[in-house]
Amino acid sequence: MRYYFILLILFLFSCKDSVKKVDKPKGWTEEQKRNYFADNFAQQYGFGQFNGNDSTKTFSHFFVTQYPDIKTGYSSNAFPYAFEEEYIDTTKIDSSRHWFRLIVKPCFRNPYCFIVEKKNKKVFLTTKITNGNGGTYTGVLIATLKFQFDDTLYDNISRRLSTSNFWKLGIDTTCHGGFDGETWTFEALENGKYNFIWRWVPQDCGDGTTINLSKIGLQLGKLSGLDDILTALGAPKSGL
């Protein structure tokens, strides 16, 4: 009887310890999260989504686990994370922001993105590049350049978005994609409005609306000197 009593006491103490460990998990620092991403997803095709049936090895699982407070519609997309960019929380839209982002994923070339934001009549253009391959893996951020312009730059982008009916655009029905092309992701916030869409090779595939949107990227590529930056990095030119 005494033997069973001792076993019971040991069992209860072991359960207590295990519960304590579960209740008080050790959180990761932002640096640890970034390192984990670089080691496990940045050079992986599809950033883990093709790891069989183990959903815990995907970027989507990593994101919702490590950033549970961010409610976004594209948590499975690792490219914004690779650019060290924000994910727009659709439950917390800031109506005061005037912000535009274009992420380009070209096949066999370095992914890059442009961010344009208007603040106090000044406009800031940020260009970012990773060492990935747009068609297969994200890579990690290797270059960030920032430029300042007057407010006409953002105003011209805003006007083009409006004339393209951007705020109501969804899936493109005029272009059905193809091989070895590139995907452009357009995202914007303005006066409480928000939209996120993607287009395949918008310069050549799609209707007039899609081509009109592509001109934003062409303009930003020239303003930022994107091809000169890529050449300096020893990377292929963008083709813009």
C-alpha positions in Angstrom: 0.0 0.0 0.0 2.8 2.4 0.9 4.5 1.6 -2.4 1.4 2.7 -4.4 1.1 5.8 -2.3 4.6 6.8 -3.1 4.0 6.2 -6.8 0.9 8.4 -6.7 2.8 11.2 -5.1 5.6 11.0 -7.7 3.0 11.0 -10.5 1.2 14.1 -9.2 4.5 16.0 -8.9 5.6 15.0 -12.4 2.2 16.2 -13.8 2.5 19.5 -12.0 5.9 20.1 -13.5 4.8 19.3 -17.0 1.8 21.6 -16.7 4.0 24.4 -15.5 6.2 24.1 -18.6 3.2 24.2 -20.9 1.6 27.1 -19.2 4.7 29.2 -19.3 6.3 28.8 -22.8 9.5 30.7 -23.6 8.7 33.3 -26.4 11.1 33.9 -29.2 12.8 37.3 -29.8 12.3 38.9 -33.2 15.9 38.0 -34.0 15.2 34.3 -33.3 12.1 34.4 -35.5 14.0 36.0 -38.3 16.8 33.4 -38.0 14.3 30.6 -38.0 12.8 32.0 -41.2 16.2 32.3 -42.8 17.1 28.7 -41.9 13.8 27.0 -42.6 11.9 28.9 -45.3 13.9 31.5 -47.2 15.7 29.0 -49.5 12.9 26.5 -49.7 10.6 26.1 -52.7 7.1 27.1 -51.7 8.3 28.0 -48.2 7.1 24.7 -46.7 3.7 24.4 -48.3 4.8 21.2 -50.1 6.0 19.4 -47.0 3.5 16.6 -47.3 0.8 16.5 -44.7 2.8 18.2 -41.9 1.2 21.7 -41.7 3.4 22.6 -38.7 6.4 22.9 -41.1 4.8 25.6 -43.3 5.4 29.3 -43.2 1.7 29.8 -42.6 1.9 27.8 -39.3 5.0 29.7 -38.3 3.4 33.1 -38.9 0.1 32.5 -37.1 2.0 30.9 -34.2 4.6 33.6 -33.8 2.3 36.6 -34.8 -1.1 35.6 -33.5 -2.3 39.2 -33.1 -2.0 40.0 -36.8 -5.2 39.2 -38.7 -4.3 39.2 -42.4 -5.7 37.6 -45.4 -2.3 36.5 -46.7 -0.5 34.9 -43.8 0.6 32.0 -46.1 2.6 34.4 -48.3 6.2 34.6 -47.1 7.4 37.3 -49.5 6.4 40.3 -47.3 8.2 38.6 -44.4 11.3 38.1 -46.5 11.3 41.8 -47.4 10.9 42.6 -43.6 7.6 44.3 -44.5 4.4 44.7 -42.6 1.3 42.5 -43.0 -1.8 44.6 -43.1 -4.2 43.7 -40.3 -7.7 43.9 -41.9 -9.3 44.3 -38.5 -7.2 47.5 -37.7 -7.3 49.6 -40.9 -5.7 53.0 -40.2 -7.9 55.5 -42.1 -5.2 58.2 -41.9 -2.6 56.3 -44.0 -1.8 56.9 -47.7 0.3 53.8 -48.5 1.0 51.7 -51.6 3.1 48.6 -52.0 4.1 46.6 -55.0 5.9 43.2 -54.7 7.3 41.7 -57.8 8.3 38.0 -58.0 10.2 37.5 -61.3 11.1 34.0 -62.4 14.8 33.2 -62.2 15.6 36.7 -60.9 15.7 38.6 -57.6 12.4 39.5 -56.0 12.0 43.2 -55.3 9.3 45.6 -53.9 8.4 49.3 -53.8 6.7 51.0 -50.9 5.3 54.5 -51.4 3.8 56.4 -48.4 2.6 59.9 -48.1 3.2 61.7 -44.7 2.7 65.4 -44.1 2.9 66.4 -47.8 6.1 64.4 -48.2 6.4 61.1 -50.0 8.8 58.3 -49.2 9.7 55.7 -51.7 11.5 52.6 -50.4 12.9 49.9 -52.7 13.8 46.5 -51.3 15.5 43.5 -52.9 16.1 39.9 -51.7 18.6 37.3 -52.8 15.8 34.8 -53.6 14.3 33.6 -56.9 10.9 35.0 -57.5 9.5 31.9 -59.0 10.7 29.5 -56.4 11.9 30.9 -53.1 11.9 34.2 -51.2 15.5 34.5 -50.0 16.3 37.2 -47.4 16.6 41.0 -47.6 19.9 42.2 -49.0 19.2 45.8 -50.0 17.0 48.7 -48.9 17.1 52.1 -50.4 15.0 55.1 -49.4 14.1 58.2 -51.4 12.1 61.3 -50.7 9.8 63.1 -53.2 7.1 65.8 -53.0 3.5 64.7 -52.7 2.8 64.6 -56.5 4.4 61.1 -56.7 1.8 59.6 -54.4 -1.0 61.7 -55.8 -0.2 60.4 -59.3 -0.3 56.8 -58.0 -3.5 57.4 -56.2 -5.1 58.9 -59.4 -4.0 55.9 -61.4 -5.5 53.5 -58.8 -8.8 55.4 -58.9 -9.0 55.5 -62.7 -8.3 51.7 -62.7 -11.1 51.1 -60.2 -8.4 49.5 -58.0 -10.4 49.5 -54.8 -13.0 47.1 -56.3 -10.7 44.9 -58.3 -10.3 41.2 -57.4 -9.2 38.2 -59.4 -8.1 38.9 -63.0 -10.4 37.2 -65.5 -8.6 38.6 -68.6 -5.3 36.8 -68.1 -4.9 33.2 -67.0 -1.2 33.1 -66.3 1.6 31.1 -67.9 5.1 29.8 -67.4 8.3 31.6 -66.5 6.6 34.9 -66.1 6.4 37.1 -63.0 3.7 37.9 -60.5 3.0 41.5 -59.3 1.1 42.0 -56.0 -0.5 45.4 -55.6 -1.6 46.5 -52.2 -2.9 49.9 -50.9 -4.4 51.8 -48.1 -6.2 55.2 -48.5 -8.9 57.0 -46.6 -9.9 53.8 -44.8 -10.0 51.8 -48.0 -7.8 48.7 -48.5 -7.3 46.2 -51.3 -4.8 43.5 -52.2 -4.6 41.9 -55.7 -2.1 40.1 -57.9 -1.5 40.1 -61.6 0.6 37.9 -63.8 3.0 39.9 -66.2 0.7 42.9 -66.1 2.7 44.8 -68.7 1.7 42.3 -71.4 -1.1 40.0 -70.1 -4.5 41.4 -69.2 -6.8 44.2 -70.3 -6.2 48.0 -70.3 -6.9 48.2 -66.6 -4.1 45.8 -65.8 -1.7 47.5 -68.1 -2.5 50.8 -66.5 -1.6 49.4 -63.1 1.7 48.1 -64.5 2.8 51.6 -65.4 3.0 52.4 -61.6 5.7 49.7 -61.3 7.5 50.9 -64.4 7.6 54.5 -63.0 8.9 53.4 -59.6 11.6 51.2 -61.2 12.9 54.2 -63.1 12.7 56.6 -60.2 14.6 54.3 -57.8 17.2 53.3 -60.4 16.3 49.6 -59.7 18.4 48.2 -62.6 21.5 50.1 -61.4 21.0 48.7 -57.9 20.6 45.1 -59.3 23.7 45.5 -61.4 25.7 46.7 -58.4 24.6 43.6 -56.5 25.7 41.4 -59.4 22.1 40.4 -60.2 20.2 40.3 -63.5 18.3 43.4 -64.4 14.6 43.7 -63.7 13.3 44.1 -67.3 11.2 47.1 -66.3 
